[in-house]
Amino acid sequence: MTDLTGKVALITGAGQGVGQGIALASAAAGAAVALAGRTLEKVEATAAKIRERGGKAIALSCDVKSAADLAAIVEATVAQLGGIDVLVNNAQEVPLGRLDDVTDEAFLAGFESGPLASFRLMKHARPHMAACGGGTMFNLASSAGVRWDMAGYGAYGAVKQATRVLTRAAAAEWGREGIRVLTIAPHAESPGLKWWIENNPDEAEAFFRTIPLGRIGKLEEDIGRAIVALCGPDMSYLTGATIPLDGGQANFD
């Protein structure tokens, strides 16, 4: 696995699911990890797991819809760990439902917690990455944005497609500073996916039949380690792309 010794990663939504998987894999590769989440107890539990394995981690309370919280976690990460080399914008409130059923409040919360939070954190992290010669930023998208049938996924898809555009723009504007920006679109064994399966069993069964590899990704092994690999020197010419970590299911062309 790619060696991240001496690197610092800041990961939002790191208390569970995909964020936790990325955090565990990053720490296993040698990175010091700043774990941000709305529920401090959850990120503290992730930090404890990392320390038990011999890694270094700090836990930070953060509501990604708060501009002040986002600025604070960047300041805390730099102050306590010495910089930021990897940024993972994972936290997201999901506005699911048919258009008539999604409220203005849910729609706005999706954009505030998704593309706006990513926009803010990328701008906060950029000078610290540039100062040390570059770094890698990851924004999370979803195949919900390219579904064959968008019914019930319009608001969520809009949020995630906006995030992909921000990735492309940041990659174009900051590449000369050594900053790479990528979008990943994972399917993984997260609490959010489990909730969706329980509430949409028939749709979920049909959905999973369309995954060529025939399984859901593992949080640390399939998603986290892929992020680590993408941070490595062998991937240094890749930026601005959307990378599906979904067993071959989605078509982002």
ABEGO torsion letter per residue (X at the ends): XBBABGBBBBBBGAABEAAAAAAAAAAAAGBBBBBBBABAAAAAAAAAAAAAAGBBBBBBBBBAABAAAAAAAAAAAAAAAGEBABBBBABBBBBBEBAAABBAAAAAAAAAABAAAAAAAAAAAAAAAAAAGEEBBBBBBBAAAABABABGAAAAAAAAAAAAAAAAAAAAAAAAAGBBBBBBBBBBBBAAAAAAAAABAAAAAAAAAABAAGBBBBAAAAAAAAAAAAABAAAAABBGBBBBBAGGABBAX
